[in-house]
Amino acid sequence: MRKNVSKIYSWCSDMYVNTGEGVLALAFLYHLSKSLNSKIICETIEGKKSFYFKKKNNYKAKKHYLTFLEKYYTPFKGIYLIWKYHLKGYDTCYINFLPLWNFFVFLLLPKKTILGPITGTTLIKKNITISYIIRKFLFPIFYKISIFIMFNKWNKFIFSTDLLKNKIPKIHLRNVFFNFQLTRIKFKKIKKKKIDFLVYYRKHANKYDTQTISMIKKLSYSFKIYVVGDFLNISNIKNLGYIDNNKLRDLLSISKMTVSSSENLYSNFNIDCINNNMKILYLNKKKNNKILKSSIFHQIFYSDLQTNVLKFNLKIKKIINKKIYLANELKYLNNVKTEFKNFFVEVLKLH
């Protein structure tokens, strides 16, 4: 791709500030515009506009939740429009709704298209439903088909997390950048913390399990816990429901910790927590980065849930009072961002 290309057409199925896909898209567009020093023609289901992301996102993002039909229709509309502009001579970019299982997207897009961060997870909660059967038995097949297509059409890829790292053949690992989410971390000034725990809860088959909810319930006896998102039926907590971004940011800035499911420790909410100097508590199902582990991520073991409340609370209080060593975190994150910048340059050269 040319350094100062003037015609970049990109498709975003979701570009809303209240969704994970939307936040991921805005972050990727910022890096794309900054790297190319260009305006980007970006189209969504709401229409087509030009944006310039270099200094600050000048796109006034809205709030919206896509309907079921929109979720499964918009990617194919995007593929059609990508081809339309590709044939007109535009450089093209397909930003989000890129789960590894959806091999149709990889198959149908033009070879020269820049791909946004690829998403997905291998963690599946056992629950005999159609969704479980599809994820358990069909997704592994879909992954293999996608990977075959990807590495025969493109050379380098960006993944939002490292949850699918074990699905990528070792021979291709050097051509993949994992954990794009970490490039979004930027520590803010520490404010006085008044809330012990701020938790984002979603009723989802692969999110919070019964053990994690039991941990929240045990914490509620001695700590001030606020929950945003879906209603969590625990008597000692304060459910705030779905709140606007400004109020959420205010709450994050004065909160000490969160409780996370182990499904994705680098979720958008957890990244926002890290940015606000919060610690993250989770059950020991997922290995995490060795540097971030010591002062930000803290494991609780199943055996801890069986101890009495006093002993459990003492352990949690020690974690809350433990200092976050930002020097170590910043050094690691700066290396990650430098690595991504260099990798992204190579990605753009191939297009």
N, C-alpha and C positions, 0 to 999 in steps of 0.2 A: 504494500500500500504506500502511496505517496505521502511524504511528510506533511505537506500542506494541502492535502486534498480538499477540494471545495464542495464536492458532492458526496455526502454520506447519508444513505438512507437506512434507518433502523426501525425495527418493529418491536414493540413492547406489548405483550398481551395484558400486562398489569403494571401500572406505573403509579400506584396509590400509596400514600404515606402510612396507611394503617394496615398494610399487608406485608408479609415477609418477602414475597416476590417483588413487590413494588419497591421496597427499601433496597433490595439487592440490585434491581435495575438502575435506580438512581445512582447508587455507588459505582456501578460499572460504567455508566454513561459519563460520570465525572472523570474517571480515568481515561476513557476513550477520547473525550474532548481535550483533556489536558495534554495527552500524548501527541495528538495530531494538531493541536492549536486551531481547531476548526469548530464551526457551527455544525450541528447535526439535525437533519430532518428526521424527527422521531414521530412515528405514527402509533396511535393506540385505537381502541374501539371508539374513542371520542373524536377522532380526527387527526389531522396532521399539523404539526407546528415545528418551528426551528428553535433550538435551544443552544445555549452556550454555557458550559459547565466549568470553565477553567478556574475562575476565582471562587465563585459560589454558585450553588444551584439556583439559576434564575427561573426555574420552572415552578410555578405555584401549584404544587401537587394537591390533589383533592383526596377525599376519603370515599371509599366505595368498596363493596364486596362483590366480586363477580358471581353471577348466577351459575348454576350447574352447566347450562348450555354455553354460556360465555367461556367458561373454563376449557371446555372441550372443542369449541368451535373456533375461538380466536387464534390458536396456533396455526390452524390450516388456512385461515384468512391471511395470517402473517406470511406464510410460505408463498401463497399466491402473489402477494404484494412485493415480497422480496424478489421473486422472479421477474415481476413486471419492471422494477427499477434496475435490476441487474441487467436486463436486456436493453435498457436505455443507457447503459454505461455508468451507472452509479456504483460506488463501492457500497456494499450492503452489510448489515449487522443484525443478527437475530439475538435479542437480549435475554428474555426469560421464558419461563415454562419449558425448561430443558431438563426434565428428569431423565436419568440414564435409561430407564426402562422404555421410553417412548422412541423406539428405533425408527418410526415413520418420519419424525422430524429430521433426523440425521440423514435418512435415505433421500428425502425429497428436497432438501435445501441445496442451492447451488454450491459447488465446491469452494468458491472464493469467499463465501460468507463468513464474517467474523462471528464467532459464537460467544454468547455470554456465559456466565458461570453455570456449570452443570451441577444439578442437585440430585438428592436421593439419599436413602439410608438402607442398610441391610437389617436393621433392628425391627423385629416383628413380634408384637404381643400375641401370644397363643390364645386364640379365641375363634372357635370353629364357625366362621362366617364365610360368605363368598369372597369378601375382601381379603381375609386371611389366606384362603386357598389360592387366590390369584397371586398374592405377594409371595407366598411360600413356594409355589411350584412353577408359576409362569414367569415371574420377574427374573429369576436367575437365567432363564432361557433368553428373555428379552435383553438382559444385560449383555450377554455374549454376542447377540446379533448387533446391538448398538456399537459395541467395542470393535467388532469386525468392520462395520461400515465406517466408523469414525477414523480409525487409523489407516484406512485405505483411501479416504477423501481428504483428511487434514493431518497435520503433523503435531500440533501442540494444542493443549487444552487447559482450561482453568476450571477447577472444581470449587464450589462454595465452602465445603468442609473436606475432611479426610475420611468420612464415614464409608466411602466406597473404594478406598485405597486398595483393599484386599481383592477387589474385583478386576483391577487393572493388571495385565501381565507384566512381570518384572522387566521385560525387555523394553516396555514403553514408559516406565515410571519416570525416567529422566525427561520425558516430554510432557509431563503433567505438573501443573502448579496446584497444590492442595491448600485449603484454608484461606481462600480469598476473603472470607469474613474477617480475618485478623487484620486486614488492611484498613478496616473501619474503626479500629481501636484508637482513641485519642483521649487520654486522661484529662479530665476537667479539674478545676480547682476544687479542693475538698471543702465542703460546707459542714456545719454542725449537724451531726446525725441524730435524728429524733425517733425514727422508726426502726425497730429491730429487724423485721423481715417484710419485704415487699415481694409478693409472689404473683406471677402471671400463670393463671390456670386455664387450660382448655380441655374440654371433654373430647378426647380423641383416642382412638384405639392404640396409637403408638406413642402417646404422651405420658401423662401421669398414671403410674400403676398404684395398686392398693397399698404397697409398702411405703411408697413416697408420701401418699396421703396420710398414712398412719404416722409418719415422721412429722408432718405438718401439725397433725392433731396433738402429738406429744409436745411439740414446741409451743403450742398455743396456751398451755397451762402456765407458762412462765414468761413468755415473750410477747411483745406487741406485734401482731401480724396483720398486714393489709393484703387483700387479694384483689387483683384486677382481672377482668375477663369473665369467664363463665362462673356461675354461682357454685361455691364450694360449701357443702353442708357440714360445717364445723362450728359449734356454738361460740367458741371464744375468739373468733377472728372477725375482721370487718371486711365484708364484701363491698367493693366499690363498683363492680360491673365494668362495662367497657367505657373508658374515659378518653377525653381528647388528648392529643399529644402534648400540649402545653402543661396540662395538669399532671400527666404521667412524668414528664421531665422534672417537674418540681418535686414530685414524690421520690423519684429516683435519687435526686441530689441530696435528700435528707434521710435516705435509707442505708442501713448497714450491710444487710445480707439479703440473698434470695435463696429459694429452694428450687432446684432444677431437676427435671427428669433427666435420665441418662441418655435419652434418645438423641439429643444433640446439644452438647455443651457449648457449642459456638452458635447458638440460635441468635436471632436478631435481638431478642429481649436480653439475653445474657451479655451480648456485646454492649448494649446500652448500660447494663449494670456495671460492667468492667469500666466503661468510660466514666462512670460516676463513682469509681473507687469503692465498689461493693464487692463483698466476697460471695462465693457461690458454693452452696452446700448440696451434696448429691449422694445417693447410694452408690456403693462401689461396684458398678457394673461396667464402667467405661474407663479405659486408660486415657490419661490426658497428657498434654505437653509437660515435660519435666520441669521447665522453668516456671511456667505459670502455676503449676501444681502447688508449690510450697506456700504461696502467700495469697492466691486468689481462689483457686479451687480446693475444696476440702471434702474429703470422703467421709461418709458415715457408713459403718458396717451394720449388717443385719443384727449382729449380736448386740450392738448399742441400743437397738430398739427394744431389746428384751430386758435391759437393765431398769432399775427404778428411776423415777423422774428426777430425783436429786442428783444422782450420778450422771445422768444424761445431760442435765442442765449445766453442770459444772464443766463438762466437756465442751458444750456449745459456747459457754461464756469465755472459755479460753480461746476458742477460735475467733469469736467476735473481737476480743481484745488484742489479738495477734496483729502485728503491724504488716501492712502491705509494702514490700520492698520494691518501690517503683524503679529504682536504678537498674535492677536485674530485668524487670519487665520491659523497660524502655529500650535497653540494649538489644534484647531479643526481638522486640517488635520493629525496631529500626532496621534490623537485619532482614526481617521478613518483608518489609516494605521495599527495601532496596532490591531484594531478590525478585519480588513481584514486578517492579519497574523494569528490570532487565529482561525478565521473562516476557513481559507484555510487549516490549520493543521487538522481540523475536517473533512473537505472534503476529504483529502488524506487518512485519517484513514479508511474511509468507502470504499475505493477501494483497 
